[in-house]
Amino acid sequence: MKRIIIATNNQGKLKEIKQILNEYELLTLKEVNCDIEVEENQNTFEGNSLKKAKEISKAIKLPCIADDSGLCIDAFNGWPGVYTARFLGEDATPQQRNNAILEKMKHLNGNDRKARVKCVVTYYDEEKVLVGKGEITGRIAEESKGDNGFGFDPIFELDTGKTMAELTKEEKNQISHRKIALENLKKQLTNS
């Protein structure tokens, strides 16, 4: 069974990834005693994802999968985008970020609340780079709703009127941006 490092300590992401890439032996950063903090300083999801996968793979000498994802709000030209996790600073909580977005959008209605969630997952080893991409569209809810999920899930509303945080894990994993990106990557890994 092929061993691959997953470049995250986020338990929510890890569960999603392990469910989809279940035919591989997936190791966390903690399991390989890796405490490298890769600075996400690229201006694209692809750039951050590749940088993380490459730096960790080279340090640990194993293939690595890294992702970068974010919330892109149409009315703000894709903001916060690659800065989703840090637009309020490194120490802000997801709830603080979500509240800041809701506050910034409180005067916007209808189509002005359109948004998308993007994910790029990169596999890196010394021989190849494979990239999977996923995106789902929706809108920013008027208020935070739901207790499932993490990050911006409570404010990202689907066409059904439910936020990602109101879905069960199973429902979310069927449609998530990360699932789409991972399925895309899985096909490439299988064929390579």
SVG drawing of the C-alpha trace seen along z (x, -y; Angstrom):
<svg xmlns="http://www.w3.org/2000/svg" viewBox="-34 -48 48 50">
<polyline fill="none" stroke="black" stroke-width="0.4" points="0.0,0.0 1.4,-3.3 2.3,-5.7 1.4,-9.3 1.7,-12.2 -1.3,-14.5 0.0,-18.0 -2.6,-19.0 -3.3,-18.7 -6.9,-19.8 -9.0,-16.8 -12.0,-17.8 -9.9,-17.8 -8.1,-14.7 -11.4,-12.7 -12.6,-13.8 -9.4,-13.0 -9.1,-9.5 -12.6,-8.6 -12.0,-9.4 -8.4,-8.2 -9.0,-5.0 -6.8,-2.7 -3.6,-4.5 -1.8,-4.5 -2.2,-8.1 0.0,-9.5 -0.5,-12.8 2.2,-15.3 2.1,-14.3 2.5,-10.6 5.8,-11.4 7.0,-13.8 6.8,-16.7 6.4,-20.1 7.3,-22.2 5.2,-25.3 5.0,-26.1 4.3,-29.8 1.3,-30.2 2.6,-33.2 1.5,-32.4 -1.2,-34.4 -3.2,-31.3 -4.6,-28.2 -2.5,-26.2 0.7,-28.0 0.1,-27.4 -1.0,-23.8 2.1,-23.0 4.5,-24.8 3.2,-22.9 3.3,-19.5 6.8,-20.0 8.4,-21.3 7.0,-18.6 7.7,-15.8 11.3,-16.9 11.8,-17.1 10.2,-13.7 11.2,-11.9 7.7,-10.6 5.0,-11.6 2.8,-14.4 -0.7,-15.7 -1.5,-19.3 -4.5,-21.4 -5.5,-25.0 -9.0,-26.2 -11.1,-29.2 -14.2,-31.2 -14.5,-33.5 -17.2,-36.2 -18.3,-37.5 -19.2,-41.0 -15.7,-41.4 -13.8,-40.1 -13.1,-36.7 -12.1,-38.1 -11.1,-36.6 -9.8,-33.9 -6.4,-32.6 -6.5,-34.8 -9.7,-33.1 -7.9,-31.6 -5.9,-34.7 -7.5,-37.9 -8.1,-38.9 -4.7,-37.7 -3.2,-34.3 -4.9,-34.2 -8.5,-34.9 -11.0,-32.1 -13.3,-30.8 -16.2,-32.4 -14.5,-35.8 -13.8,-35.5 -17.3,-34.4 -18.7,-37.3 -16.4,-39.8 -17.7,-38.5 -21.3,-38.7 -20.8,-42.3 -19.1,-43.3 -22.0,-41.9 -24.9,-43.0 -26.2,-45.5 -26.0,-43.1 -29.0,-41.0 -29.8,-38.4 -27.3,-37.9 -24.9,-40.2 -24.3,-37.5 -23.2,-34.9 -20.0,-33.1 -18.0,-30.0 -15.8,-27.7 -12.7,-26.5 -10.2,-23.7 -6.9,-22.7 -5.3,-19.5 -1.7,-18.8 0.1,-15.5 3.9,-15.8 6.7,-13.3 10.1,-13.5 8.7,-12.2 5.4,-14.0 3.0,-16.7 -0.7,-16.0 -3.4,-18.6 -7.1,-18.1 -9.5,-21.1 -13.0,-21.4 -15.5,-24.2 -19.1,-24.6 -21.3,-27.6 -23.7,-29.1 -24.2,-32.3 -23.3,-33.9 -26.1,-33.3 -27.7,-36.2 -26.5,-34.6 -24.4,-31.7 -26.4,-28.5 -25.6,-24.9 -23.2,-23.0 -21.5,-20.6 -18.4,-21.3 -15.7,-23.8 -14.3,-27.0 -16.8,-29.0 -19.3,-26.1 -21.9,-27.9 -22.1,-30.9 -21.9,-29.2 -25.4,-28.5 -26.2,-26.1 -29.1,-26.4 -31.1,-24.2 -31.1,-27.0 -29.0,-25.0 -25.5,-26.0 -22.7,-23.5 -22.8,-23.3 -26.4,-22.2 -25.6,-19.1 -24.5,-15.7 -20.9,-14.7 -22.1,-12.2 -24.2,-14.8 -21.3,-17.3 -18.8,-14.7 -21.0,-13.9 -20.9,-17.5 -17.9,-19.3 -15.3,-21.2 -12.7,-19.1 -14.4,-15.9 -14.6,-17.1 -10.9,-18.0 -9.9,-14.7 -12.0,-12.6 -10.3,-14.5 -6.8,-13.8 -7.7,-10.1 -8.4,-9.5 -5.0,-10.9 -3.2,-8.9 -5.0,-5.7 -3.9,-6.4 -0.3,-7.4"/>
</svg>
